[in-house]
Amino acid sequence: MRIGYVVPQFPGQTHIFFWREIRALESLGHEVRVISTRRPPRGLIAHDWSDIAMERTHYLDALAPGKILGGTARLLPRGLLLWMLRDGLWRDAPVSLGAAQDLYSLSVDERLDHIHVHSCGRAALIAAFARQMGGPPYSLTLHGPLSDYGPGQRFKWRHAAFATVITRKLEGEVQQALAGSLPDRVIVRPMGVDTDSLRRDTPYAPPEKGRPLRIFSCGRLNIVKGHQDLMSAVRQLLDQGVDVRLEIAGEDDAGGTGYRAELEAHLKRLHLQDHVRLLGAIDAGAVKDKLAEAHLFVLASWHEPLGVAYMEAMAMGVPVIGTEAGGVPELIEDGRTGILVPPQNPATLARTIRDLAGDPARLRRYAEAGRAHVEAHFRSALGAETLAEAIAATRD
């Protein structure tokens, strides 16, 4: 099959999952045309595969006057004004018409059989408009709460051939919020990681007595990722006599000129300059190296739909501490494959880190159980296979 694969602002710092899925689809024998809405800021282009990915990505032209006029002319007779009024698309529709025309033309020129959109935001509207122009069927993946993805959800989902959601929790929210506008198939399909690549070369080793505890964290520099809470927990640990070294990989959405400044100020207020490092956006190989060196992986998110960063750590056999937020409990079983703590609670987090760091047997048990769980249920190939099967079913 020829599959159009749409990811907004590709390739961003957290997009290793999409690249792995693209490669997995190709290994199954499908042709994948990578499509995106726009290029990411330079500060977020961190992967060793980023240049290759951008070379093969078609970036939709949303501003060409001819495409805007063409898209408007195609959709006005089909009900554009009604959709804008009924589905609340007054803001998003005008800025999506040119990109939708471009996507439609690309689909026709390259004879795409299907378009899959890894978003329920504006990219989904573009695919829905392209379908109304006579383009191929499309599908969606919901990666977080519907409220994060803007207006017009009923329109986007009503015209989709199928949709996938990454957790059972999100599926329940969708069924309640969009009843009557859902496609026939809504599939729970978790994200996954490359467990063949993410594998330890040496056995996991707990921290040695008298040596610093090495903690690694990875996630966008955004308030909801809870990095500030983890820093506060580190301060408490140091005050209790626990020597800690924390490294945080990731950058803010502005490429380093946004929330990073607030984290740096928080770090200085807590006098953590010798104990905490902000690494910025780093590539997948560097993330793997950091995980191999870590005694613990901790991500203190306030909201987390599921958590690829947790998966990567578990695949690398690193014990994980996560939060009871969103879909994380569908990935980390508290007390068996890792530990869950309440979000926005640095004191509890510090106490949990201290207790776990002093229990080598439990650390080894979580390292082994986490790896086995991800290998069995969250391999990236499983997601690619599910997506390919769902697309094939639309053509039967």
C-alpha positions as CSV (number, residue, x, y, z in Angstrom):
1,M,0.0,0.0,0.0
2,R,1.0,3.6,-0.5
3,I,0.4,5.4,2.9
4,G,0.6,9.1,3.5
5,Y,1.9,9.5,7.0
6,V,1.2,13.0,8.5
7,V,3.0,14.3,11.6
8,P,2.9,18.0,12.6
9,Q,6.2,19.8,12.7
10,F,8.2,16.7,11.9
11,P,10.9,15.7,13.0
12,G,10.6,17.2,16.5
13,Q,12.6,16.2,19.6
14,T,10.0,13.6,20.7
15,H,9.4,12.1,17.3
16,I,11.6,9.0,17.4
17,F,8.5,6.9,17.8
18,F,7.1,8.1,14.5
19,W,10.4,7.5,12.7
20,R,10.5,3.9,14.1
21,E,6.9,3.3,13.0
22,I,7.7,4.6,9.5
23,R,10.6,2.2,9.2
24,A,8.5,-0.6,10.6
25,L,5.8,0.0,8.0
26,E,8.4,0.0,5.3
27,S,9.8,-3.3,6.6
28,L,6.3,-4.7,6.1
29,G,6.5,-3.8,2.4
30,H,4.5,-0.6,2.4
31,E,5.5,2.6,0.7
32,V,5.3,5.5,3.1
33,R,5.1,9.2,2.1
34,V,6.1,11.3,5.0
35,I,4.1,14.6,5.2
36,S,4.2,17.4,7.7
37,T,2.6,20.8,8.3
38,R,5.9,22.7,8.8
39,R,9.6,22.3,9.8
40,P,10.5,22.3,13.5
41,P,12.6,25.1,15.0
42,R,16.3,24.5,14.6
43,G,16.8,24.0,18.3
44,L,14.5,21.0,18.3
45,I,16.2,19.1,15.4
46,A,18.3,16.8,17.5
47,H,18.3,13.3,16.0
48,D,21.0,11.7,13.8
49,W,18.3,10.8,11.4
50,S,16.7,14.3,11.3
51,D,18.3,15.4,8.0
52,I,17.3,12.2,6.3
53,A,13.8,12.6,7.6
54,M,13.4,16.2,6.4
55,E,14.8,15.3,3.0
56,R,12.0,12.8,2.4
57,T,9.2,14.9,4.1
58,H,6.7,16.9,2.0
59,Y,5.9,20.1,3.9
60,L,2.4,21.3,3.1
61,D,2.1,24.7,1.5
62,A,-0.6,26.5,3.4
63,L,0.1,30.0,2.2
64,A,0.2,29.8,-1.6
65,P,-2.7,32.0,-2.8
66,G,-3.5,29.6,-5.7
67,K,-3.8,26.6,-3.3
68,I,-6.0,28.6,-0.9
69,L,-8.3,29.6,-3.8
70,G,-8.3,26.1,-5.2
71,G,-9.2,24.6,-1.8
72,T,-12.0,27.1,-1.2
73,A,-13.4,26.5,-4.7
74,R,-13.5,22.7,-4.1
75,L,-15.0,22.8,-0.7
76,L,-17.6,25.6,-1.0
77,P,-20.0,23.5,-3.0
78,R,-19.5,20.6,-0.6
79,G,-20.6,22.5,2.5
80,L,-17.7,24.5,3.8
81,L,-19.8,27.3,5.2
82,L,-22.1,24.8,7.0
83,W,-19.1,23.0,8.5
84,M,-17.6,26.3,9.7
85,L,-20.9,27.2,11.3
86,R,-22.0,23.8,12.7
87,D,-18.6,22.5,13.8
88,G,-16.9,25.6,15.0
89,L,-14.3,25.8,12.3
90,W,-14.3,29.5,11.7
91,R,-10.8,29.9,13.0
92,D,-9.1,26.8,11.7
93,A,-10.8,26.3,8.3
94,P,-9.4,29.4,6.5
95,V,-5.8,28.6,7.5
96,S,-6.2,24.9,6.5
97,L,-7.6,25.3,3.0
98,G,-4.3,25.8,1.2
99,A,-2.6,22.9,3.0
100,A,-5.7,20.7,2.3
101,Q,-5.4,21.5,-1.4
102,D,-1.7,20.7,-1.4
103,L,-2.4,17.4,0.4
104,Y,-5.1,16.5,-2.1
105,S,-2.9,17.2,-5.0
106,L,0.0,15.2,-3.5
107,S,-2.4,12.3,-2.9
108,V,-3.6,12.3,-6.5
109,D,-0.1,12.7,-8.0
110,E,1.5,10.0,-5.9
111,R,-1.6,7.7,-5.9
112,L,-1.8,7.4,-2.1
113,D,-4.2,4.7,-0.9
114,H,-4.6,6.1,2.6
115,I,-3.5,9.0,4.8
116,H,-2.8,8.5,8.5
117,V,-2.6,11.5,10.7
118,H,-0.8,11.3,14.0
119,S,-2.8,14.2,15.5
120,C,-6.3,15.3,16.1
121,G,-5.4,19.0,15.7
122,R,-5.3,21.1,12.6
123,A,-3.4,18.3,10.6
124,A,-6.5,16.2,11.1
125,L,-8.7,18.9,9.7
126,I,-6.4,19.2,6.7
127,A,-6.8,15.5,6.0
128,A,-10.6,15.7,6.4
129,F,-10.8,18.5,4.0
130,A,-8.6,16.7,1.5
131,R,-10.9,13.7,1.8
132,Q,-13.9,15.9,1.0
133,M,-12.1,17.2,-2.1
134,G,-12.0,13.6,-3.4
135,G,-8.7,12.5,-1.8
136,P,-8.1,9.1,-0.1
137,P,-9.6,7.9,3.1
138,Y,-7.8,9.0,6.3
139,S,-7.4,7.9,9.9
140,L,-6.4,9.6,13.1
141,T,-4.4,8.8,16.2
142,L,-5.3,10.6,19.5
143,H,-2.2,11.0,21.7
144,G,-3.7,13.1,24.5
145,P,-6.9,14.7,25.8
146,L,-9.3,16.0,23.1
147,S,-9.2,19.4,24.7
148,D,-5.5,19.7,23.6
149,Y,-6.5,19.5,19.9
150,G,-8.8,22.4,19.2
151,P,-12.3,22.7,17.7
152,G,-14.1,20.6,15.1
153,Q,-13.5,17.2,16.7
154,R,-16.8,15.8,15.6
155,F,-16.1,16.8,12.0
156,K,-12.6,15.3,12.1
157,W,-13.7,12.0,13.6
158,R,-17.0,11.7,11.7
159,H,-15.3,11.5,8.3
160,A,-12.4,9.3,9.3
161,A,-12.2,5.7,8.1
162,F,-11.0,4.6,11.6
163,A,-9.2,6.1,14.6
164,T,-6.7,4.8,17.1
165,V,-6.1,6.0,20.7
166,I,-3.1,5.2,22.7
167,T,-4.8,4.3,26.0
168,R,-8.0,2.8,27.3
169,K,-8.5,5.9,29.4
170,L,-8.5,8.1,26.3
171,E,-10.8,5.7,24.6
172,G,-13.4,6.1,27.4
173,E,-13.1,9.9,27.1
174,V,-13.6,9.8,23.4
175,Q,-16.6,7.4,23.5
176,Q,-18.3,9.8,26.0
177,A,-17.4,13.1,24.3
178,L,-18.0,12.2,20.6
179,A,-20.8,9.6,20.8
180,G,-22.7,9.7,17.5
181,S,-19.7,11.1,15.5
182,L,-17.2,8.3,15.8
183,P,-16.0,6.0,13.0
184,D,-17.0,2.4,13.1
185,R,-13.6,1.4,14.5
186,V,-11.8,3.0,17.4
187,I,-8.8,1.0,18.2
188,V,-6.6,1.1,21.3
189,R,-3.1,1.1,20.0
190,P,-0.3,2.1,22.4
191,M,2.8,3.7,21.1
192,G,5.9,1.5,21.2
193,V,9.7,1.5,21.1
194,D,12.4,-0.4,19.3
195,T,13.3,-3.0,21.9
196,D,16.0,-4.5,19.6
197,S,17.9,-1.2,19.6
198,L,17.0,-0.3,23.2
199,R,18.9,-3.1,24.9
200,R,21.6,-3.1,27.5
201,D,25.1,-4.2,26.6
202,T,26.0,-4.8,30.3
203,P,23.7,-5.9,33.3
204,Y,22.0,-3.2,35.3
205,A,24.1,-2.2,38.4
206,P,22.5,-0.4,41.4
207,P,24.2,2.6,43.0
208,E,27.3,1.8,45.1
209,K,27.5,3.0,48.7
210,G,29.4,6.2,49.0
211,R,28.9,7.1,45.3
212,P,26.4,9.5,43.8
213,L,23.0,8.3,42.7
214,R,22.6,9.0,39.0
215,I,19.1,9.9,37.9
216,F,18.1,10.5,34.3
217,S,15.0,12.2,33.0
218,C,13.8,12.9,29.5
219,G,10.9,15.1,28.3
220,R,10.0,18.5,26.8
221,L,10.9,21.4,29.0
222,N,7.3,22.3,29.8
223,I,5.7,22.9,33.2
224,V,3.5,19.8,32.9
225,K,6.5,17.5,32.6
226,G,7.2,18.3,36.3
227,H,11.0,18.8,35.9
228,Q,10.7,21.6,38.5
229,D,9.2,19.1,41.0
230,L,12.0,16.7,40.3
231,M,14.6,19.4,40.9
232,S,12.9,20.3,44.2
233,A,13.0,16.6,45.2
234,V,16.7,16.5,44.4
235,R,17.2,19.5,46.7
236,Q,15.4,17.7,49.5
237,L,17.6,14.6,49.0
238,L,20.8,16.6,49.1
239,D,19.6,18.2,52.4
240,Q,19.0,14.7,53.8
241,G,22.5,13.7,52.9
242,V,21.8,11.7,49.7
243,D,24.3,12.6,47.0
244,V,22.4,12.9,43.7
245,R,23.3,13.8,40.1
246,L,20.4,14.6,37.8
247,E,20.5,15.0,34.0
248,I,17.4,16.2,32.1
249,A,17.3,15.7,28.3
250,G,14.8,17.8,26.3
251,E,14.1,21.3,25.2
252,D,11.2,23.8,25.3
253,D,8.9,24.2,22.3
254,A,10.6,27.4,21.3
255,G,13.9,25.7,20.8
256,G,15.5,27.0,24.1
257,T,14.0,30.5,24.5
258,G,10.9,29.5,26.4
259,Y,10.3,27.6,29.6
260,R,14.0,26.6,29.8
261,A,14.7,30.0,31.3
262,E,12.2,29.3,34.2
263,L,13.8,26.0,34.9
264,E,17.3,27.5,34.9
265,A,16.1,30.1,37.4
266,H,14.6,27.4,39.6
267,L,17.8,25.5,39.4
268,K,19.8,28.5,40.6
269,R,17.3,29.3,43.4
270,L,17.8,25.8,44.7
271,H,21.6,26.0,44.4
272,L,21.7,22.9,42.2
273,Q,24.2,24.0,39.7
274,D,26.7,21.2,40.7
275,H,24.0,18.5,40.8
276,V,21.6,19.2,37.9
277,R,22.3,19.5,34.2
278,L,19.9,20.5,31.4
279,L,21.2,18.7,28.4
280,G,18.9,20.2,25.8
281,A,17.5,18.1,22.9
282,I,19.8,15.1,22.3
283,D,19.5,12.3,19.7
284,A,18.3,8.8,20.4
285,G,21.8,7.4,20.6
286,A,22.7,9.9,23.3
287,V,19.5,9.1,25.2
288,K,20.4,5.4,25.1
289,D,23.9,6.1,26.5
290,K,22.5,8.2,29.3
291,L,20.0,5.5,30.2
292,A,22.8,2.9,30.2
293,E,24.6,5.0,32.8
294,A,21.6,5.8,35.0
295,H,20.6,4.1,38.3
296,L,17.0,5.5,38.0
297,F,14.8,7.1,35.4
298,V,12.3,9.6,36.9
299,L,9.7,11.7,35.1
300,A,7.4,13.7,37.3
301,S,4.7,14.6,34.8
302,W,1.5,16.4,35.9
303,H,-0.2,15.0,32.8
304,E,1.1,12.1,30.6
305,P,-1.1,10.3,28.1
306,L,1.2,7.3,28.2
307,G,4.9,8.0,28.1
308,V,7.4,6.9,25.4
309,A,10.2,8.1,27.6
310,Y,9.2,5.7,30.3
311,M,9.1,2.9,27.7
312,E,12.6,3.7,26.5
313,A,13.9,3.5,30.1
314,M,12.1,0.3,30.8
315,A,13.4,-1.2,27.6
316,M,16.9,-0.3,28.6
317,G,16.4,-2.1,31.9
318,V,16.4,1.0,34.1
319,P,14.1,1.1,37.1
320,V,11.5,3.8,36.6
321,I,9.5,6.2,38.9
322,G,6.5,7.8,37.2
323,T,3.4,9.6,38.3
324,E,-0.2,8.5,38.7
325,A,-1.1,10.8,35.8
326,G,-3.2,10.0,32.7
327,G,-2.5,6.7,31.1
328,V,0.8,6.0,32.9
329,P,-0.7,3.3,35.1
330,E,-1.5,1.4,31.9
331,L,2.2,1.2,31.3
332,I,3.8,1.1,34.8
333,E,2.2,-1.3,37.3
334,D,3.0,0.2,40.7
335,G,5.2,-2.2,42.7
336,R,5.8,-4.6,39.9
337,T,7.3,-2.9,36.8
338,G,8.1,0.4,38.6
339,I,6.8,2.9,41.1
340,L,4.1,5.5,40.7
341,V,3.8,8.6,42.9
342,P,1.3,11.4,43.0
343,P,2.1,14.3,40.7
344,Q,3.2,17.7,42.0
345,N,4.5,16.2,45.3
346,P,8.3,16.7,45.5
347,A,8.4,15.4,49.2
348,T,6.8,12.1,48.3
349,L,9.0,11.8,45.2
350,A,12.2,12.5,47.3
351,R,11.2,9.9,49.9
352,T,10.4,7.3,47.1
353,I,13.8,7.9,45.4
354,R,15.7,7.6,48.7
355,D,13.9,4.4,49.7
356,L,14.3,2.8,46.3
357,A,18.0,3.8,45.9
358,G,18.7,2.0,49.2
359,D,17.1,-1.3,48.0
360,P,19.4,-2.9,45.4
361,A,17.2,-6.1,45.1
362,R,14.1,-4.1,44.3
363,L,16.0,-2.0,41.8
364,R,17.1,-5.1,40.0
365,R,13.6,-6.6,40.1
366,Y,12.1,-3.4,38.5
367,A,14.8,-3.3,35.9
368,E,14.1,-6.9,34.8
369,A,10.3,-6.6,35.0
370,G,10.1,-3.3,33.1
371,R,12.2,-4.7,30.3
372,A,10.1,-7.8,30.0
373,H,6.8,-5.8,30.1
374,V,7.8,-3.4,27.3
375,E,9.2,-6.2,25.1
376,A,6.0,-8.1,25.4
377,H,3.4,-5.3,25.0
378,F,5.0,-2.0,23.7
379,R,7.3,-2.9,20.7
380,S,7.0,-0.4,17.9
381,A,6.5,-3.2,15.4
382,L,3.2,-4.1,17.1
383,G,1.8,-0.6,16.4
384,A,2.9,-0.6,12.8
385,E,1.3,-4.0,12.2
386,T,-2.0,-2.8,13.8
387,L,-2.0,0.3,11.7
388,A,-1.3,-1.6,8.5
389,E,-4.0,-4.1,9.2
390,A,-6.6,-1.4,10.0
391,I,-5.8,0.4,6.7
392,A,-6.0,-2.8,4.7
393,A,-9.4,-3.5,6.2
394,T,-10.7,-0.2,4.9
395,R,-9.9,-1.4,1.3
396,D,-11.6,-4.8,1.6
